Amino acid sequence: MKIIFLLIIVSLLVALGFLGAFLWAVRSGQYDDDVSPAIRILFDDDKPQTETNHNTSKS
């Protein structure tokens, strides 16, 4: 019976730890912008990346 009380106390401490981490994340602004990261991949780059070492010499 003692082990059940110990497991309940440990699980409550872990749950409070996760709750504290969640509240810290909310207060520090981790969930402020939830729209733009999801659609950021849909935007095109301004300049396409080109290789600088092309074979420009004619031989």
ROLUM-960470 format. One record per residue: residue in one letter; x, y, z of N, C-alpha, C in turn. Coordinates in steps of 0.05 Angstrom, whole numbers, padded with zeros to 5 digits, always signed. Layout:
AXYZXYZXYZ/...
// end
This chain:
M+00016-00024+00000+00000+00000+00000+00017+00025+00000/K+00041+00023+00012+00058+00046+00013+00068+00054-00015/I+00073+00033-00032+00083+00039-00059+00063+00054-00075/I+00037+00049-00071+00016+00063-00086+00016+00093-00078/F+00019+00099-00053+00020+00127-00044+00045+00140-00055/L+00067+00126-00056+00092+00136-00067+00089+00142-00097/L+00077+00124-00111+00073+00128-00140+00054+00151-00146/I+00033+00154-00129+00015+00176-00133+00029+00203-00128/I+00046+00204-00107+00060+00229-00101+00080+00235-00124/V+00094+00215-00133+00114+00219-00155+00099+00228-00180/S+00077+00216-00187+00062+00224-00211+00051+00252-00209/L+00042+00260-00185+00033+00287-00182+00056+00307-00184/L+00080+00300-00174+00103+00318-00178+00111+00321-00207/V+00110+00299-00222+00116+00300-00250+00095+00317-00265/A+00070+00313-00258+00048+00328-00271+00051+00358-00265/L+00058+00365-00240+00062+00393-00233+00087+00404-00248/G+00107+00388-00252+00130+00397-00267+00123+00404-00296/F+00107+00386-00309+00098+00392-00336+00080+00416-00337/L+00063+00419-00317+00045+00442-00317+00062+00468-00314/G+00082+00467-00297+00099+00490-00293+00114+00497-00319/A+00124+00476-00333+00138+00481-00358+00119+00493-00379/F+00094+00483-00380+00075+00494-00399+00068+00523-00392/L+00064+00529-00367+00058+00557-00359+00081+00575-00365/W+00106+00566-00361+00129+00582-00367+00131+00587-00397/A+00124+00567-00414+00125+00570-00443+00104+00590-00452/V+00081+00590-00440+00060+00608-00448+00067+00637-00440/R+00078+00640-00416+00085+00667-00407+00109+00679-00422/S+00127+00661-00432+00151+00671-00445+00145+00676-00475/G+00121+00670-00485+00114+00677-00512+00119+00655-00532/Q+00121+00631-00524+00125+00609-00543+00101+00604-00561/Y+00078+00611-00552+00053+00605-00567+00041+00631-00579/D+00056+00652-00581+00045+00677-00591+00037+00676-00620/D+00055+00666-00637+00050+00666-00666+00048+00637-00675/D+00023+00628-00678+00019+00601-00686+00010+00598-00715/V+00009+00620-00730+00000+00619-00758+00024+00619-00777/S+00042+00638-00774+00063+00641-00795+00083+00618-00796/P+00090+00604-00775+00108+00582-00779+00096+00559-00796/A+00070+00556-00795+00057+00535-00810+00056+00542-00840/I+00055+00567-00847+00053+00575-00875+00079+00586-00886/R+00100+00587-00870+00125+00598-00879+00137+00582-00902/I+00133+00557-00903+00144+00541-00925+00130+00546-00952/L+00107+00558-00951+00092+00564-00976+00103+00589-00990/F+00117+00606-00976+00127+00630-00988+00152+00624-01005/D+00154+00638-01027+00178+00635-01044+00201+00651-01033/D+00225+00643-01040+00248+00658-01032+00250+00683-01050/D+00262+00704-01040+00265+00729-01055+00284+00725-01079/K+00307+00713-01073+00327+00709-01094+00333+00679-01095/P+00333+00668-01119+00341+00640-01121+00371+00637-01117/Q+00378+00616-01104+00407+00611-01099+00419+00600-01124/T+00441+00612-01133+00455+00602-01156+00483+00594-01149/E+00493+00576-01164+00521+00567-01159+00540+00588-01170/T+00562+00593-01155+00581+00613-01164+00603+00602-01180/N+00607+00576-01179+00629+00563-01194+00619+00549-01219/H+00609+00564-01238+00601+00553-01263+00625+00549-01281/N+00623+00531-01300+00644+00528-01320+00641+00550-01341/T+00653+00572-01336+00651+00595-01354+00672+00596-01375/S+00694+00582-01371+00715+00583-01390+00709+00563-01413/K+00714+00572-01438+00709+00555-01461+00736+00543-01469/S+00738+00517-01469+00763+00505-01478+00758+00481-01495/
// end
